[in-house]
């Protein structure tokens, strides 16, 4: 799961062909990744889940 600051897709054929970053390196993660916000969404939901569990233990 790439972090949002390293998320890159091919500008012409996003998700179908690998893209190249500004240094000419191939990026491959994004063809398999869900979105640049996936990590943030999962972290937020996990935090809410832990908070709910904590409240129920009181």
N, C-alpha and C positions, 0 to 999 in steps of 0.2 A: 504494500500500500504506500505509494509515494506521497510525501508531504506536499501540501498545496504549493509551496514555493519551488518545488522541483517537478511539477506536473507539466507535461508537454505532449501535445499531439501533433501529428502531421497536419499542417495547415490546409493542404489540398485534399487529402483523403483521411480525415481523422478516424481513428480506431480501425482502419483497414490496412494502413501501411505505417511502419515505424517512422518516427520523425528524427530530425537531427537537431541538436542544440546549437548554441552560438559558437561552440568550439569544434563542431563537426562530429561530435560523439553521437552514436545512435541511442535513442531512448526506446526501451522496449516495454517498460512496466505499464505504461498507460494504455497499451492495447488490451491489457488484461484487467486493468483497474476499473472500479465502478465510477468514481468521480474524484475531483480534487478535494471534496468536502467529506468524503467517507470517514476519514480518521476523526474529524471533529464531531460528526454525527454519532459515531460509535462511542467516543469518549463522553459526550454529553448524556447519551442514554445510559451508559454504565454508571456515571455519576448519579443520575436520577434513581437508578435501580438500587445502588448502595445506600443512598439517602432514605429511600422508602424502607429498605430492610432495617436500617438503623432506627428509624422512627417506630417501626413495629416491634422492636426489641425492648422499647422503654416500658 
